[in-house]
Amino acid sequence: MRNDRSLVRSGQWWDHKIPPLIAAAVLAVLPASDPNGLQLFVDLILFLITAVGVAAFGHVVNDLADIKTDAVAGAPNQMAALSTQTRAVVLSGTVACGLLPWIWLPRTTAALSLLGIEVLLLIVYSLKPIRLKDRAAAGVLADALYAYVVPVLLSIEVFTQVGGISGPGWAITLTVGFWALLMGLRGILWHQVGDIAHDQRAGLSTLATRIGVTYARRILGVMVIVEFAAAALALIVVSRGTGETWLPLFGLAYVLYRMFQMSVLWSEPVHLRSLRHSGGRIRFLGFVLLNEFVEKWLPLAALIALALRLPLMWFAVLLYVVLFENAAVEFLRRDLAALPDAMNRIAHERKSRANIRRVASARKALVAKGPALVTAEIQNRCRWVFVVCGPEMHTETLRTAVRHLAPLTSLEIWVVTDSTRNVRPIDPEGIHQVVDVATPEHFDDHQASIWLKTGIHRHLPVGEWCYLDTDIIAVRPGVEEIFEHRHGPVAFASDLTISVNQVDRFSPWAMNCECTGHGDTHSCSHLREQISERFGVEVPGDWVHWNGGVFLFGPDSAEFLDMWNARAIASFEWPEWRTRDQGALIATAWTQSQQDCPRLPAEFNFIADLGNGDLCLDPQLGWALHPAGPWHQARLMHLYTSRLEDPEWELGRDVEAPVIRQTLVRANRWRRFELRQKAKSEYEDALQGAAQGRQRFGLELRNAYWSIEGNLGLLWLRIRRQPNRLRISRLKAGLGRRIGAKGRSA
């Protein structure tokens, strides 16, 4: 029942916090010998209502208490814009939702005590004078208790009463409670690490701000191992205490299948070496393995086990599948479709490994040659520049980008940042100059980065500059040749994340509209409509827009960049627009009639999206967004879907290898598609030819018919008229005409 605002705003709270309560409730009632199916179903619905109400109460109280601090930190607050009367109504509604179901739910002393503890924790966590939120370790412990421990124990207590059985033994209570505690501690501490910059600006004293990011990550790296062991122990203890012997076997099967998923089915496979550092353990053991089990697998398995005994509960299973993210839907939607390709990849593994070695050795040989030679003019006037500020992952991504660019260039590398926002200081290795700029305090970190990026020319000396996002990785020498391709005020590459892209295709990603960017709604006109409404510019929906990850600018670029900057900042306030800079860039390009400005070649900003199902890498041809080409020998790669913040990240292992393994499958699939299309085309041509042949034959047949009918008609007419021609009078007249004609001629 944790009031995590980021989860509530993103709509993920429902899928993260309710499923563990469902799992606890169903497992608590499973040992019952003859439970009432209808009563159980109704009580489960009522308990979920009270869980939502109590969680919403905590969220509202937290927002009310944080109105001032959120304003200082630039964080959104849903209560800030409401009137006092509206706030009172909302708060009263959450209280009613949380308490009314207890008219029907079992009101045992233990259940009401746990409910009271939950509400008390939510209050003292946010409100002064206690406000545990600002008390470091006490705040972390309180969050873990009200987020997982108390709700899970309350769920167990209520549904053991619903099932008419005695409460859980001390062994189950301790092991399940300890597992829930570790899960809650990991969740809130990781959340604090991500919010450390906001909390520091707001003056909040959390555990993460006190001990620092590095120490917090170390604690989490150890904690997640203990949590994994606690989860295994809890499954065994619950199995013995309830007689549900399938639980440990189910947990083991889940781990084995999850490893199969991560190593075979995923386009970016997980490698065991990633578990050597704390970040990899936190991500894979904690969030990928344990959270997925509790949120998507265990609740569904428990409901199915109960439905096998109570047929009425199949309706609950159906509702759960529809309302929550779950393993069954995920398997049907993703895994089942990926299995054929996975089997093909395994079949081609030998050739794939050979290609991986060839590509890696060729790239390493090029990198070993060092930077390409450049002219003195380029050396003196041209520089690279990055912008970074905020969360730790961005500074870690910058480190990876600089580590790959520095060996391949002799030009200076600059970084523009706001050091007050950075969770971790910028590593100076490979960087020639760091420009520290104070950003507007009311911007969040993402907005501040856009403010710096679009107005970057104001903070740098005069010269020729190439801006790079921190997810741009240099892969081969000759990157300086990019400076030869600016033939206007600015130079950008096309935003080709897939083989065919355009403004309308990008629109769902730039607008807060209901279009999803997938399937039938992968395109919409909302971006064009907003550009027309806000800026009075008409942009064609099929225009291929620019990608802002790499661009060139110089002394004559100020007018363009100033307009881009002003429009990007203005869009922060528009509810229809997402916090991105591309929409403002499109509008600026068309306003200044630069839409036909020469673009950077794709090799200087090749976008290798690992989610692109057509992405290919061939040892001879290079990279392509589709098996049909065109192919590029990329020099700067845009890897926005790769985990560049991972210290163990490697270009060969994490990008080239998975794409090469997929390429053989994709190329074969494309060839099969071409053959099917060719066969289909030939078949359609044959049908069309046959139709035309039949048409010609029919025409000829009709002509022959009418010719025969006409000739027969003439013959019949002659036959009918023949008796008249043989009459004596006509014969004599004819003979007289012939004799007279001969006499005149003589």
C-alpha positions in Angstrom: 0.0 0.0 0.0 3.0 2.2 -0.5 2.2 5.8 -1.7 4.8 5.9 -4.4 3.8 8.9 -6.5 5.9 7.9 -9.5 4.1 4.6 -9.7 0.6 6.1 -9.2 1.2 8.7 -11.9 2.5 6.1 -14.4 -0.4 3.7 -13.7 1.9 1.0 -12.5 0.9 1.0 -8.9 -2.0 -1.3 -9.6 0.3 -3.9 -11.1 3.0 -3.6 -8.6 1.3 -3.5 -5.2 -2.0 -5.3 -5.5 -0.8 -8.7 -6.9 1.3 -9.6 -3.8 -1.8 -9.0 -1.7 -3.9 -11.3 -3.9 -1.2 -14.0 -3.7 -1.1 -13.7 0.1 -4.9 -13.9 0.4 -5.3 -16.9 -1.9 -2.4 -18.8 -0.3 -3.9 -18.1 3.1 -7.2 -19.6 2.2 -5.9 -22.6 0.2 -5.6 -24.9 3.2 -9.3 -24.5 4.0 -11.2 -27.8 3.7 -14.5 -26.4 2.3 -14.4 -22.6 1.7 -17.5 -20.8 0.5 -16.6 -19.8 -3.1 -19.0 -16.9 -3.4 -18.1 -15.4 0.0 -14.4 -15.8 -0.8 -14.8 -14.0 -4.2 -16.8 -11.1 -2.6 -14.4 -10.7 0.3 -11.5 -10.7 -2.1 -13.1 -7.8 -4.1 -13.9 -5.9 -0.8 -10.3 -6.4 0.4 -8.9 -5.0 -2.8 -11.2 -2.0 -2.5 -10.0 -1.2 1.0 -6.4 -1.7 -0.1 -6.8 0.8 -2.9 -8.6 3.2 -0.5 -5.9 3.1 2.1 -3.1 3.4 -0.5 -4.9 6.4 -2.0 -5.2 8.0 1.5 -1.5 7.6 2.0 -0.8 9.2 -1.4 -3.1 12.2 -0.7 -1.6 12.8 2.7 1.9 12.6 1.3 1.1 15.0 -1.5 -0.5 17.5 1.0 2.5 17.4 3.2 4.9 17.8 0.3 3.3 20.7 -1.6 6.1 23.2 -0.5 9.0 20.8 -0.9 7.8 19.6 -4.3 7.5 23.2 -5.5 11.2 23.8 -4.4 12.4 20.6 -6.1 10.3 21.2 -9.3 8.5 17.9 -8.8 4.8 17.5 -9.8 2.2 17.4 -7.0 -1.4 16.4 -7.7 -2.8 18.2 -4.7 -1.1 21.5 -5.2 -3.5 22.8 -7.9 -6.7 21.8 -5.9 -8.7 24.1 -3.6 -9.0 23.4 0.1 -12.5 22.1 -0.3 -11.6 19.8 -3.2 -8.7 18.4 -1.1 -11.0 17.7 1.8 -13.5 15.9 -0.6 -10.7 13.8 -2.1 -9.3 12.9 1.3 -12.7 12.0 2.6 -13.3 9.8 -0.4 -10.1 7.8 0.2 -11.1 7.3 3.9 -14.5 6.1 2.9 -13.1 3.7 0.3 -10.6 2.3 2.8 -13.0 1.8 5.8 -16.5 0.9 4.4 -15.5 -2.6 3.2 -14.8 -3.5 6.9 -18.5 -3.5 7.5 -18.4 -6.9 5.8 -14.8 -8.1 6.2 -13.8 -10.1 9.3 -13.1 -7.6 12.1 -10.8 -9.6 14.3 -8.6 -7.8 16.8 -5.5 -8.7 14.8 -7.0 -7.5 11.5 -8.1 -4.1 13.0 -4.8 -3.7 14.8 -2.9 -4.2 11.5 -5.2 -1.8 9.7 -4.7 0.8 12.4 -0.9 0.3 12.2 -1.0 0.8 8.4 -3.0 4.1 8.7 -0.8 5.4 11.5 2.4 4.6 9.5 1.1 6.5 6.5 0.3 9.5 8.7 3.5 9.7 10.7 5.6 9.0 7.6 4.4 12.2 5.9 3.1 14.6 8.6 5.0 16.7 11.1 6.1 16.7 13.9 7.3 13.1 13.5 7.5 13.0 9.6 9.6 9.7 9.4 10.1 10.5 5.7 12.9 12.9 6.8 14.5 10.6 9.3 16.8 8.5 7.1 16.7 4.9 8.4 13.4 5.3 10.2 11.8 6.5 7.0 13.1 3.6 5.0 11.8 1.1 7.6 8.4 2.8 7.8 8.0 2.8 4.0 8.9 -0.9 3.9 6.4 -1.7 6.6 3.4 0.1 5.2 4.3 -0.8 1.6 4.6 -4.6 2.0 4.9 -6.1 5.5 1.7 -4.8 7.1 -0.5 -5.2 4.0 0.7 -8.8 3.4 0.2 -9.8 7.0 -3.2 -8.1 7.0 -4.2 -10.1 3.9 -3.1 -13.3 5.5 -5.0 -12.6 8.7 -8.3 -11.6 6.9 -8.3 -14.6 4.6 -7.4 -17.2 7.2 -10.6 -16.0 8.9 -12.6 -16.1 5.6 -11.4 -19.7 5.1 -12.4 -20.6 8.6 -9.0 -21.9 9.6 -6.6 -21.0 12.4 -4.1 -18.2 11.8 -0.7 -18.9 10.3 2.0 -20.3 12.5 4.9 -18.2 13.7 7.3 -19.8 11.1 5.1 -18.6 8.2 4.6 -15.2 9.7 8.3 -14.6 10.3 9.6 -15.9 6.9 6.9 -14.2 4.8 7.2 -11.0 6.9 11.0 -11.0 6.5 10.7 -11.5 2.7 8.2 -8.7 2.5 10.4 -6.4 4.6 13.5 -7.0 2.4 11.4 -6.4 -0.7 10.1 -3.1 0.7 13.5 -2.0 1.9 15.0 -2.6 -1.5 12.2 -0.8 -3.3 12.3 2.4 -1.2 16.1 2.6 -1.0 16.4 2.2 -4.8 13.7 4.8 -5.2 15.6 7.2 -2.9 18.8 6.6 -4.9 16.9 7.7 -8.1 15.4 10.7 -6.4 18.6 11.8 -4.5 19.1 15.0 -6.7 15.5 16.1 -6.1 15.7 15.4 -2.4 19.0 17.3 -2.0 17.5 20.4 -3.7 14.4 20.2 -1.6 16.5 19.8 1.6 15.1 16.4 2.4 17.3 14.1 4.6 16.7 10.6 3.4 18.9 7.6 4.0 20.3 7.8 0.4 21.3 11.4 0.8 23.1 10.6 4.1 25.0 7.6 3.1 25.5 8.5 -0.6 24.8 6.6 -3.8 27.9 4.4 -3.7 27.3 3.0 -0.2 23.5 2.7 -0.9 24.2 0.6 -4.0 26.6 -1.7 -2.0 23.9 -2.2 0.6 21.3 -3.0 -2.0 23.7 -5.4 -3.8 24.1 -7.5 -0.6 20.4 -7.1 0.4 19.1 -8.5 -2.9 21.1 -11.8 -2.4 19.6 -12.1 1.1 16.2 -11.4 -0.3 16.5 -14.1 -2.9 17.4 -16.6 -0.1 14.5 -15.4 2.0 12.1 -15.9 -0.9 13.2 -19.5 -1.4 13.0 -20.1 2.4 9.5 -18.6 2.6 8.2 -20.8 -0.3 9.5 -23.9 1.5 8.0 -22.9 4.9 4.6 -21.9 3.4 4.6 -25.2 1.5 5.1 -27.2 4.7 2.8 -25.2 6.8 -0.1 -25.2 4.3 0.4 -28.6 2.5 0.8 -26.8 -0.8 3.8 -28.9 -1.9 3.8 -27.4 -5.4 5.1 -24.0 -4.3 8.9 -24.8 -4.1 8.7 -26.7 -7.4 6.9 -23.8 -9.0 9.5 -21.4 -7.7 12.3 -23.6 -9.1 10.5 -23.9 -12.5 10.0 -20.2 -12.6 13.8 -19.5 -12.1 14.7 -22.0 -14.8 12.2 -20.6 -17.3 13.2 -17.0 -16.4 16.8 -17.9 -17.2 15.7 -19.4 -20.5 13.8 -16.2 -21.2 16.8 -14.0 -20.4 19.4 -16.1 -22.3 17.4 -17.2 -25.4 14.2 -15.3 -25.9 15.3 -11.8 -25.1 17.0 -9.8 -27.9 19.4 -8.4 -25.3 20.3 -11.5 -23.3 21.4 -11.3 -19.6 25.0 -12.4 -18.9 26.1 -13.8 -15.6 29.0 -11.5 -15.4 26.5 -8.6 -14.9 25.8 -10.1 -11.5 29.4 -9.4 -10.4 28.6 -5.7 -9.6 25.8 -4.3 -7.4 23.9 -2.7 -10.2 23.5 -5.9 -12.1 22.4 -7.8 -9.0 19.9 -5.2 -8.1 18.4 -5.1 -11.6 18.3 -8.8 -12.4 17.9 -10.6 -9.1 15.7 -7.9 -7.5 13.5 -6.4 -10.2 13.7 -8.9 -13.1 13.6 -12.1 -11.1 12.0 -11.5 -7.7 9.6 -8.7 -8.6 8.3 -10.5 -11.7 7.7 -13.6 -9.6 5.7 -11.8 -6.9 3.8 -9.5 -9.3 3.1 -11.7 -12.4 3.6 -15.4 -11.6 2.7 -16.3 -8.0 -0.7 -14.6 -7.9 -1.9 -16.2 -11.1 -0.5 -19.7 -10.0 -2.3 -19.4 -6.6 -5.6 -18.4 -8.2 -5.4 -21.3 -10.6 -4.7 -23.7 -7.7 -7.7 -22.4 -5.9 -9.9 -22.5 -9.0 -9.1 -26.2 -9.5 -10.9 -26.7 -6.1 -13.6 -24.0 -6.5 -14.8 -23.7 -10.1 -16.4 -20.3 -9.3 -12.9 -18.9 -8.8 -12.2 -19.4 -12.5 -14.1 -16.1 -12.9 -11.5 -14.5 -10.6 -8.7 -16.0 -12.7 -10.3 -14.4 -15.8 -10.7 -11.0 -14.1 -7.0 -11.2 -12.9 -5.8 -12.0 -16.4 -7.8 -9.0 -17.8 -7.0 -6.5 -15.1 -3.3 -7.1 -14.2 -0.1 -7.7 -16.0 0.6 -11.4 -15.7 2.7 -14.3 -16.9 0.1 -15.9 -19.1 -0.6 -12.9 -21.2 3.1 -12.1 -21.4 3.8 -15.6 -22.7 1.1 -15.5 -25.3 2.0 -11.9 -26.4 5.8 -12.1 -26.4 7.4 -15.5 -25.6 5.2 -17.6 -27.9 5.9 -15.4 -30.9 9.7 -15.3 -30.0 10.1 -19.1 -29.8 10.5 -19.9 -33.5 13.1 -17.2 -33.9 14.9 -18.5 -30.7 15.0 -22.0 -32.1 16.4 -20.6 -35.4 19.0 -18.7 -33.6 20.1 -21.8 -31.8 20.3 -23.7 -35.1 22.5 -20.9 -36.6 24.6 -20.5 -33.4 27.8 -21.9 -35.0 27.7 -19.4 -37.9 26.7 -16.6 -35.6 29.7 -17.1 -33.4 32.0 -17.0 -36.4 30.4 -13.8 -37.5 30.6 -12.3 -34.0 34.3 -13.0 -33.9 34.9 -11.5 -37.4 33.0 -8.3 -36.6 34.7 -7.9 -33.2 38.2 -8.5 -34.5 37.6 -6.1 -37.4 36.4 -3.4 -35.1 39.2 -3.9 -32.6 41.7 -3.7 -35.4 40.3 -0.4 -36.5 40.2 1.0 -33.0 43.8 -0.1 -32.5 44.9 2.3 -35.3 43.8 5.2 -33.2 42.4 8.6 -34.3 42.3 9.4 -38.0 44.6 12.3 -39.2 42.8 15.6 -39.4 43.8 19.0 -40.8 45.1 21.8 -38.6 41.9 23.8 -39.2 39.7 21.0 -37.9 42.0 20.4 -35.0 41.9 24.1 -33.9 38.2 24.9 -34.6 36.2 21.7 -34.0 35.2 20.1 -30.7 32.8 17.5 -29.3 30.3 18.4 -26.6 28.0 16.4 -24.3 25.2 17.6 -22.0 24.4 15.7 -18.8 22.9 16.4 -15.5 20.8 14.6 -12.9 20.5 10.9 -12.1 23.5 8.7 -11.7 22.7 6.6 -14.8 23.4 9.7 -17.0 26.8 10.3 -15.6 27.6 6.6 -15.9 26.4 6.6 -19.5 28.6 9.7 -20.2 31.6 7.8 -18.9 30.9 4.9 -21.4 30.5 7.3 -24.3 33.7 9.2 -23.5 35.6 5.9 -23.0 34.7 4.9 -26.6 35.1 8.3 -28.2 38.5 9.4 -26.7 40.6 6.7 -28.3 39.1 7.5 -31.8 39.5 11.3 -31.9 42.2 13.9 -31.5 39.6 16.7 -30.9 38.7 18.1 -27.5 35.7 16.6 -25.6 33.7 19.1 -23.6 30.8 18.5 -21.2 28.1 21.1 -20.2 26.4 20.3 -16.9 24.7 21.6 -13.8 26.8 20.0 -11.1 24.2 20.8 -8.4 21.8 18.4 -10.0 24.3 15.5 -10.5 23.9 12.5 -8.2 27.5 11.5 -8.9 30.4 13.8 -10.0 31.5 13.6 -13.6 34.5 11.5 -14.2 37.1 13.8 -15.8 39.0 11.0 -17.6 39.1 11.7 -21.3 37.2 15.0 -20.9 39.1 18.3 -21.7 36.7 20.8 -20.2 33.6 20.8 -18.0 31.3 23.8 -18.3 29.1 24.2 -15.2 25.9 26.1 -15.8 23.1 26.9 -13.3 19.8 25.7 -14.7 16.4 27.1 -13.7 15.4 25.6 -10.4 11.8 25.0 -11.4 12.8 22.6 -14.1 13.2 18.9 -13.4 16.3 17.1 -14.5 15.0 16.1 -17.9 13.8 19.6 -18.6 17.1 21.1 -17.4 18.9 18.8 -19.8 16.8 20.0 -22.7 17.3 23.6 -21.7 21.0 23.1 -21.8 21.0 21.1 -25.0 18.9 23.4 -27.1 20.7 26.5 -25.8 24.1 25.0 -25.8 25.7 27.6 -28.0 25.3 30.2 -25.2 27.7 28.4 -23.0 30.5 27.6 -25.4 33.2 29.6 -27.1 33.0 30.3 -30.8 33.9 27.4 -33.1 32.6 24.4 -34.9 30.9 22.0 -32.5 29.3 18.5 -32.7 26.8 17.8 -30.0 26.4 14.2 -28.9 23.9 12.6 -26.7 25.5 10.4 -24.0 24.1 7.3 -25.7 26.2 8.0 -28.8 29.1 5.5 -29.1 32.0 5.9 -31.4 32.9 2.5 -33.1 35.5 3.2 -35.8 38.0 6.0 -36.8 37.2 8.8 -39.0 34.4 10.3 -36.8 35.9 13.8 -37.4 34.7 13.7 -41.0 31.2 14.6 -39.7 32.4 18.2 -39.6 32.5 18.3 -43.4 28.7 17.8 -43.6 27.3 21.1 -42.3 26.0 23.1 -45.2 23.4 25.2 -43.4 23.0 26.8 -40.0 22.8 23.3 -38.4 23.1 19.7 -39.6 21.1 16.8 -38.2 20.7 13.1 -39.3 17.3 11.6 -40.2 15.4 10.1 -37.3 15.4 6.6 -38.7 14.9 4.3 -35.7 13.3 1.8 -38.2 13.6 1.6 -42.0 10.6 3.8 -42.6 9.9 6.7 -40.2 8.1 10.0 -40.5 6.4 12.7 -38.5 3.1 10.9 -38.1 4.8 7.7 -37.1 6.7 9.6 -34.4 3.7 11.5 -33.2 2.5 9.0 -30.5 5.9 9.2 -28.9 5.9 13.1 -28.8 2.3 13.7 -27.7 0.2 12.8 -24.7 -2.5 11.2 -26.8 -4.2 7.9 -26.7 -2.3 6.6 -29.7 0.1 3.9 -28.6 2.8 3.9 -31.2 2.1 0.2 -31.9 -0.1 -1.8 -34.3 -3.0 0.1 -35.8 -2.2 3.3 -33.9 1.5 3.5 -34.7 0.7 6.8 -36.5 -1.4 9.8 -35.8 -1.7 13.5 -36.8 -1.7 15.0 -33.3 1.8 16.3 -33.5 1.2 18.0 -36.8 -2.0 19.5 -35.5 -0.2 20.8 -32.4 2.6 22.3 -34.5 0.0 24.0 -36.6 -1.9 25.3 -33.6 1.0 26.5 -31.5 3.4 27.8 -34.2 1.2 28.3 -37.3 3.4 25.9 -39.3 2.1 23.2 -41.6 4.3 20.1 -41.7 3.6 17.1 -44.0 2.8 13.9 -42.2 5.2 11.9 -44.3 8.2 14.2 -43.7 11.2 12.3 -42.3 12.2 14.5 -39.3 15.6 15.0 -37.7 17.1 13.1 -34.8 18.5 15.4 -32.1 21.1 12.9 -30.8 23.8 14.3 -33.0 24.0 17.7 -34.6 26.6 20.2 -35.9 26.4 23.9 -35.1 28.7 27.0 -35.3 28.8 30.8 -35.1 25.9 31.2 -37.6 23.6 28.7 -35.7 22.4 31.1 -32.9 19.1 32.1 -34.6 18.1 28.5 -35.2 19.1 27.3 -31.7 17.5 30.2 -29.9 14.2 29.5 -31.6 14.5 25.7 -30.8 15.3 26.5 -27.2 12.4 28.9 -26.8 9.9 26.5 -28.3 11.2 23.5 -26.4 10.9 25.4 -23.1 7.4 26.6 -24.0 6.3 23.0 -24.7 7.0 22.1 -21.1 3.8 23.8 -20.1 1.6 22.3 -22.7 -0.3 19.2 -21.5 -0.6 17.8 -25.0 3.2 17.6 -25.3 5.6 15.2 -23.7 8.8 16.5 -22.3 10.9 16.1 -25.5 12.7 18.4 -27.9 11.9 16.8 -31.2 8.5 18.5 -31.7 10.0 21.9 -31.2 12.9 20.9 -33.5 10.4 20.0 -36.3 8.6 23.2 -35.9 11.8 25.3 -36.0 13.1 23.5 -39.1 10.0 24.3 -41.0 9.6 27.9 -39.7 13.1 28.7 -40.8 12.7 26.9 -44.1 15.5 24.4 -43.3 13.5 21.3 -44.0 15.5 20.5 -47.1 18.8 21.3 -45.4 21.4 18.6 -46.3 21.4 15.9 -43.6 24.2 14.0 -41.9 25.0 10.6 -43.4 23.5 7.7 -41.5 26.9 6.4 -40.6 27.4 9.4 -38.2 24.1 8.7 -36.3 23.1 5.1 -37.0 20.3 4.3 -34.6 20.6 0.7 -33.4 17.4 0.1 -31.4 17.5 -3.4 -30.0 13.7 -3.4 -30.1 13.8 -3.0 -33.9 12.8 -6.5 -35.1 14.5 -5.8 -38.5 17.9 -4.6 -37.3 20.8 -6.4 -39.0 24.6 -6.6 -38.8 26.6 -8.3 -41.5 30.4 -8.9 -41.3 30.9 -7.5 -44.9 28.0 -5.2 -45.4 27.8 -3.5 -42.0 24.6 -2.3 -40.3 21.1 -2.0 -41.7 17.7 -1.1 -40.3 16.2 -3.8 -42.5 17.5 -7.0 -44.2 16.7 -5.2 -47.5 19.2 -2.5 -46.7 20.6 0.1 -47.3 23.8 -1.0 -45.4 26.1 1.4 -43.5 29.6 1.2 -42.0 28.6 3.0 -38.8 31.1 5.3 -37.1 28.8 6.9 -34.5 26.1 4.6 -33.2 23.0 5.8 -31.3 22.3 3.1 -28.7 19.4 4.5 -26.7 18.0 1.1 -25.8 21.3 -0.3 -24.5 22.3 -0.2 -20.8 25.3 2.0 -21.2 25.3 2.9 -17.5 26.3 -0.7 -16.7 30.0 -0.8 -15.9 30.2 -4.2 -17.5 28.6 -3.1 -20.7 30.5 -4.1 -23.9 29.7 -3.2 -27.5 30.5 -6.6 -28.8 28.7 -8.7 -26.2 25.7 -6.5 -25.6 24.9 -5.1 -29.0 26.8 -6.7 -31.9 26.4 -10.3 -30.6 22.6 -10.3 -30.1 22.0 -8.4 -33.4 24.3 -10.9 -35.4 22.4 -13.8 -33.9 19.1 -12.2 -35.0 20.5 -11.2 -38.4 20.6 -14.7 -39.8 17.1 -15.3 -38.7 15.9 -12.0 -40.1 17.7 -12.4 -43.4 16.3 -15.8 -43.9 12.8 -14.6 -42.9 13.2 -11.7 -45.4 14.3 -14.1 -48.2 11.3 -16.3 -47.5 9.1 -13.2 -47.6 10.6 -12.2 -50.9 10.0 -15.7 -52.3 6.4 -15.7 -51.1 5.9 -12.3 -52.6 7.5 -13.4 -55.9 5.4 -16.6 -55.9 2.3 -14.6 -55.1 3.1 -12.1 -57.8 3.6 -14.8 -60.3 0.4 -16.5 -59.3 -1.5 -13.3 -59.6 0.1 -12.6 -63.0 -0.8 -16.1 -64.1 -4.4 -15.6 -62.9 -4.5 -12.3 -64.7 -3.0 -13.8 -67.8 -5.5 -16.6 -67.7 -8.3 -14.1 -67.2 -7.1 -12.1 -70.1 -6.8 -15.3 -72.2 -10.3 -16.3 -71.3 -11.4 -12.8 -72.2 -9.7 -13.0 -75.6 -11.1 -16.5 -76.2 -14.6 -15.3 -75.3 -14.3 -12.3 -77.6 -13.1 -14.5 -80.5 -15.9 -17.0 -79.8 -18.5 -14.3 -79.8 -17.0 -12.9 -83.1 -17.1 -16.4 -84.6 -20.7 -16.9 -83.4 -21.9 -13.6 -84.9 -20.0 -14.3 -88.2 -21.5 -17.8 -88.6 -24.9 -16.4 -87.6 -24.6 -13.6 -90.1 -23.5 -15.9 -92.9 -26.3 -18.4 -92.2 -28.8 -15.5 -92.1 -27.7 -14.4 -95.6 -27.8 -17.9 -96.9 -31.3 -18.4 -95.5 -32.4 -15.1 -97.0 -31.1 -16.2 -100.4 -32.9 -19.5 -100.1 -36.1 -17.7 -99.2 -35.8 -15.3 -102.1 -34.7 -18.0 -104.7 -38.3 -18.9 -105.8 -39.0 -15.3 -106.6 -35.8 -15.1 -108.7 -36.9 -18.2 -110.8 -40.2 -16.7 -111.8 -40.8 -16.5 -115.7 -41.3 -12.8 -115.7 -38.0 -12.1 -113.8 -36.1 -14.5 -116.1 -37.4 -12.8 -119.3 -36.7 -9.3 -117.9 -33.2 -10.3 -117.0 -32.6 -11.9 -120.4 -33.9 -8.7 -122.2 -31.6 -6.5 -120.1 -28.6 -8.5 -121.1 -29.5 -8.6 -124.9 -30.1 -4.8 -124.9 -26.8 -4.1 -123.1 -24.9 -6.2 -125.7 -26.7 -4.3 -128.6 -25.8 -0.9 -127.2 -22.2 -1.9 -126.7 -22.0 -3.1 -130.4 
